[in-house]
Amino acid sequence: MKKTKVAVVLGGRSVEHPVSCASAAGVIAALDPEQYEVVAVGITQAGQWLSVDARSAKLALGDGNVPEISADSGQHVVLAADPTMKDVAITDAAGGARVLSDVDVVFPVLHGAYGEDGTIQGLLEMADVPYVGSNVLSSAASMDKDFMKRLLKAEGIPVGDYVVLKRDQTLSEAEKQRLGLPVFVKPSRAGSSLGISKVTDWDDLDKAIATARAVDPKVLVEAAFTGVRELECGVLEREDGGAPDTTPPFEVLIAGTEGWFDFEAKYLASGSPYDLAPDLPEGTAERIRELAARVFTVMDCSDLARVDFFLASDGTVYVNEINTMPGLTPGSGVPVAWANAGVDYPELVARLVRLAANRGTGLR
């Protein structure tokens, strides 16, 4: 039987480069070599595309290892934008080229800018190569927390209060009065809790904005929820075209040194950061699952997503954000939650590849 050729793209130009490498290592390991021929394409933080060892242990995150695709990781790779070719080609030092593979599906396991934000999705649409994940507009709008919140608010979905700061802007006194303290300052188009600061004194605001702007010139200042529980829910498209499946909500347990779920708590802490069966008020789990599926539909997502929530003490459920390419390491929340719900990691990855292959490209 002919194997499906899958190009797994990893690394990338964003600050989430190491997380992408770790997620891709898990995806690659989960693809059954009897059914799939895997081509691993690494993107350096400078933007070079390279052919890399698909099953390298160096891609794992943890135990002191922070994975990175470096310029000497492999030979240069080119994905033709010509839709009649669908080739991934390797170029050698002398400038020659050889075709590596006619790709059936690209799995862009990229987090953050230049990967999860519609950019690579546009390239793949131009090349007419099917790919896992949401389309150009959905990826871009979901990645930008400003536009994501605007769209959800327009649909009556509850989100917290916030202010958007474009380049060189800061909060007015009226906005400070409205938001109150504490606030969270974060890049508008980033993930993995990178560039985020919790501000409890307005004297620290400028420093927090500078930290966020080191990742993205567009910054959000969000009113902090106090006394809330942080919950997440995985969403997975059905192969029969029905309403998307959702995991039972799982609760974030581990907080970082500042008391919130930062990068170290997510990826470097020992033990599981999640409670997969949290004790919730009656009807809350159903409300979260209904909202997760609704957010997925409103944002016109495809294949998979993770929707993050805050549960307030009065029982109100607020949407924090949606991730169209959530962390996919075997220990990440979405794969663990799906495994607990009966969809094990290899089947989750295979289902995503099948969804992409069967959908193809073009308007959805």
Contacts in CASP RR format, 6 or more apart in sequence:
PFRMAT RR
TARGET T0000
AUTHOR 0000-0000-0000
METHOD contacts of the structure
MODEL  1
MKKTKVAVVLGGRSVEHPVSCASAAGVIAALDPEQYEVVAVGITQAGQWL
SVDARSAKLALGDGNVPEISADSGQHVVLAADPTMKDVAITDAAGGARVL
SDVDVVFPVLHGAYGEDGTIQGLLEMADVPYVGSNVLSSAASMDKDFMKR
LLKAEGIPVGDYVVLKRDQTLSEAEKQRLGLPVFVKPSRAGSSLGISKVT
DWDDLDKAIATARAVDPKVLVEAAFTGVRELECGVLEREDGGAPDTTPPF
EVLIAGTEGWFDFEAKYLASGSPYDLAPDLPEGTAERIRELAARVFTVMD
CSDLARVDFFLASDGTVYVNEINTMPGLTPGSGVPVAWANAGVDYPELVA
RLVRLAANRGTGLR
1 35 0 8 1.000
3 34 0 8 1.000
3 35 0 8 1.000
3 36 0 8 1.000
3 37 0 8 1.000
4 35 0 8 1.000
4 36 0 8 1.000
4 37 0 8 1.000
4 104 0 8 1.000
4 105 0 8 1.000
4 353 0 8 1.000
4 357 0 8 1.000
5 36 0 8 1.000
5 37 0 8 1.000
5 39 0 8 1.000
5 101 0 8 1.000
5 102 0 8 1.000
5 103 0 8 1.000
5 104 0 8 1.000
5 105 0 8 1.000
6 31 0 8 1.000
6 36 0 8 1.000
6 37 0 8 1.000
6 38 0 8 1.000
6 39 0 8 1.000
6 103 0 8 1.000
6 104 0 8 1.000
6 105 0 8 1.000
6 106 0 8 1.000
6 107 0 8 1.000
6 353 0 8 1.000
7 38 0 8 1.000
7 39 0 8 1.000
7 40 0 8 1.000
7 41 0 8 1.000
7 79 0 8 1.000
7 88 0 8 1.000
7 101 0 8 1.000
7 103 0 8 1.000
7 105 0 8 1.000
7 106 0 8 1.000
7 107 0 8 1.000
8 24 0 8 1.000
8 27 0 8 1.000
8 28 0 8 1.000
8 31 0 8 1.000
8 38 0 8 1.000
8 39 0 8 1.000
8 40 0 8 1.000
8 41 0 8 1.000
8 54 0 8 1.000
8 106 0 8 1.000
8 107 0 8 1.000
8 109 0 8 1.000
9 24 0 8 1.000
9 41 0 8 1.000
9 42 0 8 1.000
9 43 0 8 1.000
9 106 0 8 1.000
9 107 0 8 1.000
9 108 0 8 1.000
9 109 0 8 1.000
9 110 0 8 1.000
9 120 0 8 1.000
10 20 0 8 1.000
10 21 0 8 1.000
10 23 0 8 1.000
10 24 0 8 1.000
10 25 0 8 1.000
10 40 0 8 1.000
10 41 0 8 1.000
10 42 0 8 1.000
10 43 0 8 1.000
10 52 0 8 1.000
10 59 0 8 1.000
10 69 0 8 1.000
10 109 0 8 1.000
10 110 0 8 1.000
11 17 0 8 1.000
11 18 0 8 1.000
11 20 0 8 1.000
11 21 0 8 1.000
11 24 0 8 1.000
11 42 0 8 1.000
11 43 0 8 1.000
11 44 0 8 1.000
11 45 0 8 1.000
11 68 0 8 1.000
11 69 0 8 1.000
11 110 0 8 1.000
12 20 0 8 1.000
12 42 0 8 1.000
12 43 0 8 1.000
12 44 0 8 1.000
12 45 0 8 1.000
12 47 0 8 1.000
12 69 0 8 1.000
12 110 0 8 1.000
12 114 0 8 1.000
12 115 0 8 1.000
13 43 0 8 1.000
13 44 0 8 1.000
13 45 0 8 1.000
13 46 0 8 1.000
13 47 0 8 1.000
13 113 0 8 1.000
13 114 0 8 1.000
14 20 0 8 1.000
14 110 0 8 1.000
14 111 0 8 1.000
14 112 0 8 1.000
14 113 0 8 1.000
14 114 0 8 1.000
14 115 0 8 1.000
14 116 0 8 1.000
14 190 0 8 1.000
15 112 0 8 1.000
15 190 0 8 1.000
15 192 0 8 1.000
15 194 0 8 1.000
15 195 0 8 1.000
15 215 0 8 1.000
16 111 0 8 1.000
16 112 0 8 1.000
16 190 0 8 1.000
16 191 0 8 1.000
16 192 0 8 1.000
16 194 0 8 1.000
17 45 0 8 1.000
17 68 0 8 1.000
17 69 0 8 1.000
18 61 0 8 1.000
18 66 0 8 1.000
18 67 0 8 1.000
18 68 0 8 1.000
19 61 0 8 1.000
19 111 0 8 1.000
19 192 0 8 1.000
19 267 0 8 1.000
19 327 0 8 1.000
19 329 0 8 1.000
20 109 0 8 1.000
20 110 0 8 1.000
20 111 0 8 1.000
21 59 0 8 1.000
21 61 0 8 1.000
21 67 0 8 1.000
21 68 0 8 1.000
21 69 0 8 1.000
22 59 0 8 1.000
22 60 0 8 1.000
22 61 0 8 1.000
22 62 0 8 1.000
22 67 0 8 1.000
22 267 0 8 1.000
22 329 0 8 1.000
23 109 0 8 1.000
23 111 0 8 1.000
23 327 0 8 1.000
23 328 0 8 1.000
23 329 0 8 1.000
23 332 0 8 1.000
24 40 0 8 1.000
24 59 0 8 1.000
24 109 0 8 1.000
24 328 0 8 1.000
25 55 0 8 1.000
25 56 0 8 1.000
25 59 0 8 1.000
25 60 0 8 1.000
25 67 0 8 1.000
25 329 0 8 1.000
26 328 0 8 1.000
26 329 0 8 1.000
26 330 0 8 1.000
26 345 0 8 1.000
27 107 0 8 1.000
27 109 0 8 1.000
27 328 0 8 1.000
27 349 0 8 1.000
28 38 0 8 1.000
28 40 0 8 1.000
28 54 0 8 1.000
28 55 0 8 1.000
28 59 0 8 1.000
29 55 0 8 1.000
29 330 0 8 1.000
30 330 0 8 1.000
30 345 0 8 1.000
30 346 0 8 1.000
30 348 0 8 1.000
30 349 0 8 1.000
30 350 0 8 1.000
31 38 0 8 1.000
31 346 0 8 1.000
31 349 0 8 1.000
31 350 0 8 1.000
31 353 0 8 1.000
32 346 0 8 1.000
32 350 0 8 1.000
35 350 0 8 1.000
36 353 0 8 1.000
37 101 0 8 1.000
38 54 0 8 1.000
39 51 0 8 1.000
39 54 0 8 1.000
39 88 0 8 1.000
39 100 0 8 1.000
39 101 0 8 1.000
39 103 0 8 1.000
40 51 0 8 1.000
40 52 0 8 1.000
40 53 0 8 1.000
40 54 0 8 1.000
41 49 0 8 1.000
41 50 0 8 1.000
41 51 0 8 1.000
41 52 0 8 1.000
41 77 0 8 1.000
41 79 0 8 1.000
41 88 0 8 1.000
42 49 0 8 1.000
42 50 0 8 1.000
42 51 0 8 1.000
42 52 0 8 1.000
42 69 0 8 1.000
42 73 0 8 1.000
42 77 0 8 1.000
43 49 0 8 1.000
43 50 0 8 1.000
43 69 0 8 1.000
43 110 0 8 1.000
43 114 0 8 1.000
44 50 0 8 1.000
44 69 0 8 1.000
44 70 0 8 1.000
44 71 0 8 1.000
44 73 0 8 1.000
45 68 0 8 1.000
45 69 0 8 1.000
46 71 0 8 1.000
47 114 0 8 1.000
48 71 0 8 1.000
48 76 0 8 1.000
49 76 0 8 1.000
49 77 0 8 1.000
49 78 0 8 1.000
49 79 0 8 1.000
50 69 0 8 1.000
50 71 0 8 1.000
50 73 0 8 1.000
50 74 0 8 1.000
50 75 0 8 1.000
50 76 0 8 1.000
50 77 0 8 1.000
51 74 0 8 1.000
51 75 0 8 1.000
51 76 0 8 1.000
51 77 0 8 1.000
51 90 0 8 1.000
51 100 0 8 1.000
52 69 0 8 1.000
52 73 0 8 1.000
52 74 0 8 1.000
58 65 0 8 1.000
58 67 0 8 1.000
59 67 0 8 1.000
60 67 0 8 1.000
61 67 0 8 1.000
61 267 0 8 1.000
61 329 0 8 1.000
62 267 0 8 1.000
62 268 0 8 1.000
75 90 0 8 1.000
75 91 0 8 1.000
75 92 0 8 1.000
76 90 0 8 1.000
76 91 0 8 1.000
77 88 0 8 1.000
77 89 0 8 1.000
77 90 0 8 1.000
77 91 0 8 1.000
77 100 0 8 1.000
78 88 0 8 1.000
78 89 0 8 1.000
78 90 0 8 1.000
78 91 0 8 1.000
78 97 0 8 1.000
79 87 0 8 1.000
79 88 0 8 1.000
79 89 0 8 1.000
79 123 0 8 1.000
79 124 0 8 1.000
79 127 0 8 1.000
79 129 0 8 1.000
80 86 0 8 1.000
80 87 0 8 1.000
80 89 0 8 1.000
80 127 0 8 1.000
81 123 0 8 1.000
81 126 0 8 1.000
81 127 0 8 1.000
82 127 0 8 1.000
83 126 0 8 1.000
83 127 0 8 1.000
83 128 0 8 1.000
85 127 0 8 1.000
86 102 0 8 1.000
86 103 0 8 1.000
86 127 0 8 1.000
86 128 0 8 1.000
86 129 0 8 1.000
87 99 0 8 1.000
87 100 0 8 1.000
87 101 0 8 1.000
87 102 0 8 1.000
87 103 0 8 1.000
88 99 0 8 1.000
88 100 0 8 1.000
88 101 0 8 1.000
88 103 0 8 1.000
89 97 0 8 1.000
89 98 0 8 1.000
89 99 0 8 1.000
89 100 0 8 1.000
90 97 0 8 1.000
90 98 0 8 1.000
90 100 0 8 1.000
91 97 0 8 1.000
92 98 0 8 1.000
103 129 0 8 1.000
104 130 0 8 1.000
104 357 0 8 1.000
105 129 0 8 1.000
105 130 0 8 1.000
105 131 0 8 1.000
105 132 0 8 1.000
105 353 0 8 1.000
105 356 0 8 1.000
105 357 0 8 1.000
106 124 0 8 1.000
106 129 0 8 1.000
106 130 0 8 1.000
106 131 0 8 1.000
106 132 0 8 1.000
106 356 0 8 1.000
107 131 0 8 1.000
107 132 0 8 1.000
107 352 0 8 1.000
107 353 0 8 1.000
107 356 0 8 1.000
108 115 0 8 1.000
108 120 0 8 1.000
108 121 0 8 1.000
108 124 0 8 1.000
108 131 0 8 1.000
108 132 0 8 1.000
108 133 0 8 1.000
108 325 0 8 1.000
109 325 0 8 1.000
109 328 0 8 1.000
110 116 0 8 1.000
110 120 0 8 1.000
110 325 0 8 1.000
111 191 0 8 1.000
111 192 0 8 1.000
111 325 0 8 1.000
111 327 0 8 1.000
112 143 0 8 1.000
112 189 0 8 1.000
112 190 0 8 1.000
112 191 0 8 1.000
113 119 0 8 1.000
113 143 0 8 1.000
113 189 0 8 1.000
113 190 0 8 1.000
113 216 0 8 1.000
114 120 0 8 1.000
115 121 0 8 1.000
115 139 0 8 1.000
115 325 0 8 1.000
116 139 0 8 1.000
116 143 0 8 1.000
116 323 0 8 1.000
116 324 0 8 1.000
116 325 0 8 1.000
117 139 0 8 1.000
117 140 0 8 1.000
117 143 0 8 1.000
117 144 0 8 1.000
117 189 0 8 1.000
118 135 0 8 1.000
118 136 0 8 1.000
118 137 0 8 1.000
118 139 0 8 1.000
118 140 0 8 1.000
118 143 0 8 1.000
120 131 0 8 1.000
121 131 0 8 1.000
121 133 0 8 1.000
121 134 0 8 1.000
121 135 0 8 1.000
121 136 0 8 1.000
121 139 0 8 1.000
122 136 0 8 1.000
124 130 0 8 1.000
124 131 0 8 1.000
124 361 0 8 1.000
125 135 0 8 1.000
125 136 0 8 1.000
125 361 0 8 1.000
125 362 0 8 1.000
128 361 0 8 1.000
128 362 0 8 1.000
129 361 0 8 1.000
130 356 0 8 1.000
130 357 0 8 1.000
130 359 0 8 1.000
130 360 0 8 1.000
130 361 0 8 1.000
131 356 0 8 1.000
131 361 0 8 1.000
132 303 0 8 1.000
132 304 0 8 1.000
132 352 0 8 1.000
132 353 0 8 1.000
132 355 0 8 1.000
132 356 0 8 1.000
133 139 0 8 1.000
133 301 0 8 1.000
133 302 0 8 1.000
133 303 0 8 1.000
133 304 0 8 1.000
133 324 0 8 1.000
133 325 0 8 1.000
133 352 0 8 1.000
133 356 0 8 1.000
134 142 0 8 1.000
134 299 0 8 1.000
134 300 0 8 1.000
134 301 0 8 1.000
134 302 0 8 1.000
134 303 0 8 1.000
134 305 0 8 1.000
134 324 0 8 1.000
135 300 0 8 1.000
135 302 0 8 1.000
135 364 0 8 1.000
137 300 0 8 1.000
138 299 0 8 1.000
138 300 0 8 1.000
138 301 0 8 1.000
138 302 0 8 1.000
138 324 0 8 1.000
139 324 0 8 1.000
140 147 0 8 1.000
141 147 0 8 1.000
141 148 0 8 1.000
141 151 0 8 1.000
141 299 0 8 1.000
142 148 0 8 1.000
142 299 0 8 1.000
142 301 0 8 1.000
142 305 0 8 1.000
142 322 0 8 1.000
142 323 0 8 1.000
142 324 0 8 1.000
143 189 0 8 1.000
143 324 0 8 1.000
144 188 0 8 1.000
144 189 0 8 1.000
144 218 0 8 1.000
145 186 0 8 1.000
145 188 0 8 1.000
145 189 0 8 1.000
145 220 0 8 1.000
145 321 0 8 1.000
146 164 0 8 1.000
146 188 0 8 1.000
146 218 0 8 1.000
146 220 0 8 1.000
148 299 0 8 1.000
148 321 0 8 1.000
148 322 0 8 1.000
149 159 0 8 1.000
149 160 0 8 1.000
149 162 0 8 1.000
151 298 0 8 1.000
151 299 0 8 1.000
152 159 0 8 1.000
152 295 0 8 1.000
152 298 0 8 1.000
152 299 0 8 1.000
152 319 0 8 1.000
153 159 0 8 1.000
155 294 0 8 1.000
155 298 0 8 1.000
157 291 0 8 1.000
157 294 0 8 1.000
157 295 0 8 1.000
157 298 0 8 1.000
157 319 0 8 1.000
158 316 0 8 1.000
158 317 0 8 1.000
158 318 0 8 1.000
158 319 0 8 1.000
159 318 0 8 1.000
159 319 0 8 1.000
159 320 0 8 1.000
160 222 0 8 1.000
160 223 0 8 1.000
160 225 0 8 1.000
160 318 0 8 1.000
161 178 0 8 1.000
161 179 0 8 1.000
161 222 0 8 1.000
161 223 0 8 1.000
162 179 0 8 1.000
162 220 0 8 1.000
162 221 0 8 1.000
162 222 0 8 1.000
162 223 0 8 1.000
163 171 0 8 1.000
163 175 0 8 1.000
163 179 0 8 1.000
163 220 0 8 1.000
163 221 0 8 1.000
164 188 0 8 1.000
164 218 0 8 1.000
164 219 0 8 1.000
164 220 0 8 1.000
165 171 0 8 1.000
165 209 0 8 1.000
165 218 0 8 1.000
165 219 0 8 1.000
165 220 0 8 1.000
165 221 0 8 1.000
166 217 0 8 1.000
166 218 0 8 1.000
167 213 0 8 1.000
167 217 0 8 1.000
167 218 0 8 1.000
170 205 0 8 1.000
170 206 0 8 1.000
170 209 0 8 1.000
171 179 0 8 1.000
171 205 0 8 1.000
171 221 0 8 1.000
175 221 0 8 1.000
176 202 0 8 1.000
178 223 0 8 1.000
179 221 0 8 1.000
179 222 0 8 1.000
179 223 0 8 1.000
180 223 0 8 1.000
181 199 0 8 1.000
181 200 0 8 1.000
181 201 0 8 1.000
181 202 0 8 1.000
181 224 0 8 1.000
182 198 0 8 1.000
182 199 0 8 1.000
182 200 0 8 1.000
182 224 0 8 1.000
182 226 0 8 1.000
183 198 0 8 1.000
183 199 0 8 1.000
183 205 0 8 1.000
183 221 0 8 1.000
183 222 0 8 1.000
183 223 0 8 1.000
183 224 0 8 1.000
184 196 0 8 1.000
184 197 0 8 1.000
184 198 0 8 1.000
184 199 0 8 1.000
184 221 0 8 1.000
184 222 0 8 1.000
184 224 0 8 1.000
184 260 0 8 1.000
185 196 0 8 1.000
185 197 0 8 1.000
185 199 0 8 1.000
185 205 0 8 1.000
185 208 0 8 1.000
185 209 0 8 1.000
185 211 0 8 1.000
185 212 0 8 1.000
185 219 0 8 1.000
185 220 0 8 1.000
185 221 0 8 1.000
185 222 0 8 1.000
186 195 0 8 1.000
186 196 0 8 1.000
186 197 0 8 1.000
186 212 0 8 1.000
186 219 0 8 1.000
186 220 0 8 1.000
186 222 0 8 1.000
187 194 0 8 1.000
187 195 0 8 1.000
187 196 0 8 1.000
187 212 0 8 1.000
187 213 0 8 1.000
187 215 0 8 1.000
187 216 0 8 1.000
187 218 0 8 1.000
187 219 0 8 1.000
187 220 0 8 1.000
188 216 0 8 1.000
188 218 0 8 1.000
188 219 0 8 1.000
188 220 0 8 1.000
189 216 0 8 1.000
189 218 0 8 1.000
190 215 0 8 1.000
190 216 0 8 1.000
191 323 0 8 1.000
192 263 0 8 1.000
192 266 0 8 1.000
192 267 0 8 1.000
193 260 0 8 1.000
193 261 0 8 1.000
193 262 0 8 1.000
193 263 0 8 1.000
193 265 0 8 1.000
193 266 0 8 1.000
194 215 0 8 1.000
194 263 0 8 1.000
195 211 0 8 1.000
195 212 0 8 1.000
195 214 0 8 1.000
195 215 0 8 1.000
196 212 0 8 1.000
196 260 0 8 1.000
196 262 0 8 1.000
197 204 0 8 1.000
197 207 0 8 1.000
197 208 0 8 1.000
197 211 0 8 1.000
197 212 0 8 1.000
198 224 0 8 1.000
198 258 0 8 1.000
198 259 0 8 1.000
198 260 0 8 1.000
199 205 0 8 1.000
199 208 0 8 1.000
205 221 0 8 1.000
209 219 0 8 1.000
209 221 0 8 1.000
212 219 0 8 1.000
212 220 0 8 1.000
213 219 0 8 1.000
225 310 0 8 1.000
225 312 0 8 1.000
225 318 0 8 1.000
227 312 0 8 1.000
227 313 0 8 1.000
228 310 0 8 1.000
228 311 0 8 1.000
228 312 0 8 1.000
228 313 0 8 1.000
228 318 0 8 1.000
229 251 0 8 1.000
229 278 0 8 1.000
229 310 0 8 1.000
229 311 0 8 1.000
230 251 0 8 1.000
230 252 0 8 1.000
230 261 0 8 1.000
230 308 0 8 1.000
230 309 0 8 1.000
230 310 0 8 1.000
230 311 0 8 1.000
230 320 0 8 1.000
231 249 0 8 1.000
231 250 0 8 1.000
231 251 0 8 1.000
231 252 0 8 1.000
231 278 0 8 1.000
231 280 0 8 1.000
231 288 0 8 1.000
231 308 0 8 1.000
231 309 0 8 1.000
231 310 0 8 1.000
231 311 0 8 1.000
232 249 0 8 1.000
232 250 0 8 1.000
232 251 0 8 1.000
232 252 0 8 1.000
232 274 0 8 1.000
232 306 0 8 1.000
232 307 0 8 1.000
232 308 0 8 1.000
232 309 0 8 1.000
232 333 0 8 1.000
232 334 0 8 1.000
232 337 0 8 1.000
233 246 0 8 1.000
233 247 0 8 1.000
233 248 0 8 1.000
233 249 0 8 1.000
233 250 0 8 1.000
233 288 0 8 1.000
233 289 0 8 1.000
233 292 0 8 1.000
233 306 0 8 1.000
233 307 0 8 1.000
233 309 0 8 1.000
233 337 0 8 1.000
234 246 0 8 1.000
234 247 0 8 1.000
234 292 0 8 1.000
234 304 0 8 1.000
234 305 0 8 1.000
234 306 0 8 1.000
234 307 0 8 1.000
234 326 0 8 1.000
234 334 0 8 1.000
234 337 0 8 1.000
234 338 0 8 1.000
235 244 0 8 1.000
235 245 0 8 1.000
235 246 0 8 1.000
235 247 0 8 1.000
235 292 0 8 1.000
235 293 0 8 1.000
235 295 0 8 1.000
235 296 0 8 1.000
235 301 0 8 1.000
235 304 0 8 1.000
235 305 0 8 1.000
235 306 0 8 1.000
235 307 0 8 1.000
236 244 0 8 1.000
236 245 0 8 1.000
236 246 0 8 1.000
236 247 0 8 1.000
236 303 0 8 1.000
236 304 0 8 1.000
236 338 0 8 1.000
236 343 0 8 1.000
236 348 0 8 1.000
236 351 0 8 1.000
237 244 0 8 1.000
237 245 0 8 1.000
237 301 0 8 1.000
237 302 0 8 1.000
237 303 0 8 1.000
237 304 0 8 1.000
237 355 0 8 1.000
238 244 0 8 1.000
238 245 0 8 1.000
239 351 0 8 1.000
239 354 0 8 1.000
239 355 0 8 1.000
239 358 0 8 1.000
243 293 0 8 1.000
244 293 0 8 1.000
244 296 0 8 1.000
244 297 0 8 1.000
246 289 0 8 1.000
246 292 0 8 1.000
246 293 0 8 1.000
247 289 0 8 1.000
247 334 0 8 1.000
247 337 0 8 1.000
247 338 0 8 1.000
247 340 0 8 1.000
247 341 0 8 1.000
248 276 0 8 1.000
248 277 0 8 1.000
248 285 0 8 1.000
248 289 0 8 1.000
248 337 0 8 1.000
248 340 0 8 1.000
248 341 0 8 1.000
249 278 0 8 1.000
249 280 0 8 1.000
249 284 0 8 1.000
249 285 0 8 1.000
249 288 0 8 1.000
249 289 0 8 1.000
249 292 0 8 1.000
249 309 0 8 1.000
250 274 0 8 1.000
250 275 0 8 1.000
250 276 0 8 1.000
250 277 0 8 1.000
250 278 0 8 1.000
250 333 0 8 1.000
250 336 0 8 1.000
250 337 0 8 1.000
250 340 0 8 1.000
251 274 0 8 1.000
251 275 0 8 1.000
251 278 0 8 1.000
252 261 0 8 1.000
252 273 0 8 1.000
252 274 0 8 1.000
253 272 0 8 1.000
253 273 0 8 1.000
253 274 0 8 1.000
253 275 0 8 1.000
254 261 0 8 1.000
254 265 0 8 1.000
254 269 0 8 1.000
254 271 0 8 1.000
254 273 0 8 1.000
255 261 0 8 1.000
255 262 0 8 1.000
255 265 0 8 1.000
256 262 0 8 1.000
256 264 0 8 1.000
256 265 0 8 1.000
256 269 0 8 1.000
257 264 0 8 1.000
261 273 0 8 1.000
265 273 0 8 1.000
266 273 0 8 1.000
267 329 0 8 1.000
272 331 0 8 1.000
272 336 0 8 1.000
274 333 0 8 1.000
274 336 0 8 1.000
274 337 0 8 1.000
276 336 0 8 1.000
276 337 0 8 1.000
276 340 0 8 1.000
280 311 0 8 1.000
281 315 0 8 1.000
284 311 0 8 1.000
284 315 0 8 1.000
284 317 0 8 1.000
287 317 0 8 1.000
288 309 0 8 1.000
288 311 0 8 1.000
288 317 0 8 1.000
291 307 0 8 1.000
291 309 0 8 1.000
291 317 0 8 1.000
291 319 0 8 1.000
292 305 0 8 1.000
292 307 0 8 1.000
292 309 0 8 1.000
295 305 0 8 1.000
295 307 0 8 1.000
295 319 0 8 1.000
295 322 0 8 1.000
296 305 0 8 1.000
296 307 0 8 1.000
296 322 0 8 1.000
299 305 0 8 1.000
299 322 0 8 1.000
299 324 0 8 1.000
300 364 0 8 1.000
301 322 0 8 1.000
301 324 0 8 1.000
302 355 0 8 1.000
302 359 0 8 1.000
302 364 0 8 1.000
303 352 0 8 1.000
303 355 0 8 1.000
303 356 0 8 1.000
304 324 0 8 1.000
304 325 0 8 1.000
304 326 0 8 1.000
304 334 0 8 1.000
304 352 0 8 1.000
305 322 0 8 1.000
305 323 0 8 1.000
305 324 0 8 1.000
305 326 0 8 1.000
306 322 0 8 1.000
306 323 0 8 1.000
306 326 0 8 1.000
306 327 0 8 1.000
306 333 0 8 1.000
306 334 0 8 1.000
307 319 0 8 1.000
307 321 0 8 1.000
307 322 0 8 1.000
307 323 0 8 1.000
308 319 0 8 1.000
308 320 0 8 1.000
308 321 0 8 1.000
308 322 0 8 1.000
308 323 0 8 1.000
309 317 0 8 1.000
309 318 0 8 1.000
309 319 0 8 1.000
309 320 0 8 1.000
310 317 0 8 1.000
310 318 0 8 1.000
310 320 0 8 1.000
311 317 0 8 1.000
311 318 0 8 1.000
312 318 0 8 1.000
326 332 0 8 1.000
326 333 0 8 1.000
326 334 0 8 1.000
327 333 0 8 1.000
327 334 0 8 1.000
328 334 0 8 1.000
328 335 0 8 1.000
328 349 0 8 1.000
329 335 0 8 1.000
330 336 0 8 1.000
330 345 0 8 1.000
335 345 0 8 1.000
335 348 0 8 1.000
338 344 0 8 1.000
338 345 0 8 1.000
338 348 0 8 1.000
339 345 0 8 1.000
339 348 0 8 1.000
343 351 0 8 1.000
END
